[in-house]
Amino acid sequence: MSRKPRLKGRAARLARLFPARPRQAARTPFVLLVVLLLGGGLIGLLVLNSALSEGSFEMDDLQKDTKNLTDEEQALQRDIDSYSAPDALQRRARELGMVPGGDPAFLEPDGTVRGVPSAAPGVPAETPLAARPPEAIATLPVLPSAAAAPDASPTAAAAPGPAATAPGGSATAATPTTPGR
């Protein structure tokens, strides 16, 4: 039989401060802590992976939307280019009754006129009245309803005088002048 020797004196007092046999640490809390950390890490990775997948799907949808909008923008730009082509503009202008203009004259800052203006070529007969040049409208016969208007004068409407004709040959409206202006 093995027995521990009995301590006396100072050694016995010191031996009482220390436990007689070393205690074993409880394994259950440590194992539980490790399992919780591993489980939490796995759940965190699962959530992160799901979020990345969802973001990837959203990015694919946005890329498809961007491609569709880019295609639509290009189609609209092609339409704009076709409508603004010179031949298309000329065709649409003729449909509206417009005619190419004549040579312009330029007004210098000092008030002199540079260049000789010329009238536009003849207007087709089927052109509506609103699309005709002013000199063509001024030479039209006066309708009886216009002559009956109290402020309309048949002679002024039928043949404009030199004061109502601009240098380029177009009729202008006479504006009253106020003194001091």
C-alpha positions in Angstrom: 0.0 0.0 0.0 1.3 3.3 -0.9 0.6 6.0 1.4 1.6 9.6 1.3 3.9 10.7 4.0 2.4 13.0 6.5 3.6 16.6 6.4 4.2 18.6 9.4 4.7 22.2 10.2 5.2 24.7 7.5 4.9 22.2 4.7 1.5 21.1 6.0 0.2 24.6 6.0 1.4 25.2 2.4 0.0 21.9 1.3 -3.4 22.9 2.5 -3.3 26.0 0.2 -3.1 23.7 -2.9 -5.7 21.1 -3.7 -4.8 17.6 -3.0 -5.4 16.3 -6.4 -5.4 18.3 -9.7 -8.9 18.9 -11.0 -9.8 18.1 -14.6 -11.3 20.9 -16.6 -14.9 20.3 -17.6 -15.0 19.2 -21.3 -18.6 19.9 -21.9 -18.5 23.7 -22.1 -15.4 23.6 -24.3 -16.9 21.1 -26.7 -20.2 23.1 -26.8 -18.2 26.3 -27.6 -16.3 24.7 -30.5 -19.6 23.2 -31.9 -21.3 26.6 -31.7 -18.4 28.4 -33.4 -18.3 25.8 -36.2 -22.1 25.9 -36.6 -22.1 29.7 -36.6 -19.3 29.8 -39.2 -21.1 27.4 -41.5 -24.4 29.3 -41.2 -22.6 32.5 -41.9 -21.0 31.0 -45.0 -24.4 29.8 -46.2 -25.9 33.2 -45.8 -23.0 34.9 -47.6 -23.2 32.4 -50.4 -26.9 33.0 -50.8 -26.4 36.8 -50.8 -23.7 36.5 -53.5 -26.0 34.3 -55.6 -28.9 36.7 -55.3 -26.6 39.6 -56.3 -25.3 37.6 -59.3 -28.9 37.1 -60.5 -29.7 40.7 -60.1 -26.6 41.7 -62.0 -27.6 39.4 -64.8 -31.1 40.9 -65.0 -29.6 44.5 -65.0 -27.2 43.6 -67.7 -30.0 42.2 -69.8 -32.0 45.4 -69.2 -29.0 47.5 -70.1 -28.6 45.6 -73.4 -32.3 46.0 -74.2 -32.2 49.7 -73.5 -29.0 50.1 -75.5 -30.6 48.3 -78.5 -33.7 50.6 -78.2 -31.5 53.7 -78.0 -29.6 52.6 -81.1 -32.9 52.0 -83.0 -34.2 55.4 -82.0 -30.9 57.0 -83.1 -31.3 55.3 -86.5 -34.8 56.7 -86.8 -33.6 60.2 -85.9 -30.7 59.9 -88.4 -33.2 58.7 -91.1 -35.5 61.7 -90.4 -32.7 64.2 -90.4 -31.1 63.0 -93.6 -31.0 65.8 -96.2 -33.2 63.9 -98.7 -35.8 63.1 -96.1 -35.9 66.7 -94.9 -36.3 67.9 -98.5 -39.1 65.5 -99.1 -41.0 66.4 -95.9 -40.5 70.1 -96.6 -42.0 69.7 -100.1 -44.9 67.8 -98.5 -45.5 70.8 -96.3 -45.4 73.2 -99.3 -42.0 74.7 -98.6 -39.8 75.8 -101.4 -36.0 76.5 -101.5 -35.2 80.1 -100.6 -33.6 82.6 -102.9 -30.3 84.3 -102.3 -30.2 86.2 -99.0 -29.0 89.7 -98.3 -27.0 90.6 -95.2 -27.4 93.7 -93.1 -24.1 95.1 -91.8 -23.8 96.7 -88.4 -23.6 100.1 -89.9 -26.9 99.6 -91.7 -25.7 98.9 -95.2 -27.1 95.9 -97.1 -24.6 93.5 -98.5 -25.7 91.3 -101.4 -28.7 91.3 -103.6 -31.7 89.3 -102.4 -33.6 87.2 -104.8 -37.1 85.8 -104.4 -37.7 82.1 -104.0 -38.7 80.2 -107.2 -42.3 79.9 -108.1 -44.8 78.4 -105.7 -46.8 75.4 -107.0 -50.6 76.0 -107.3 -51.6 73.3 -104.9 -49.6 74.9 -102.1 -51.9 76.0 -99.2 -52.3 79.7 -98.6 -50.3 79.6 -95.3 -47.3 78.1 -97.0 -47.1 80.8 -99.8 -44.7 83.7 -99.6 -46.1 87.0 -98.5 -45.9 88.7 -101.9 -48.0 85.9 -103.4 -50.6 86.4 -100.7 -50.6 90.2 -101.1 -51.5 89.9 -104.9 -54.5 87.6 -104.3 -58.0 89.2 -104.9 -59.8 90.4 -101.9 -62.7 88.3 -100.8 -66.0 90.2 -100.2 -66.1 89.1 -96.5 -62.6 90.7 -96.0 -63.8 93.9 -97.7 -66.8 94.2 -95.4 -64.5 94.2 -92.3 -64.4 97.7 -90.7 -60.6 97.9 -90.4 -59.8 96.3 -93.8 -59.2 98.5 -96.8 -59.7 96.7 -100.2 -57.1 98.8 -101.9 -54.5 98.2 -99.3 -55.1 94.5 -99.3 -55.2 94.1 -103.1 -52.1 96.1 -104.0 -49.6 97.0 -101.4 -48.0 100.3 -101.9 -44.2 101.0 -101.9 -44.3 101.8 -98.2 -45.7 98.3 -97.4 -43.1 96.5 -99.5 -39.8 95.4 -98.1 -36.6 95.7 -100.2 -36.7 91.9 -100.9 -40.2 92.3 -102.5 -42.2 90.9 -99.6 -45.1 92.8 -98.1 -44.7 93.9 -94.5 -47.3 95.1 -92.0 -47.2 98.8 -91.3 -46.5 99.5 -87.7 -47.5 102.8 -86.1 -44.6 104.9 -84.8 -44.8 106.7 -81.5 -43.0 109.9 -81.0 -39.8 109.7 -79.0 -38.9 106.2 -80.1 
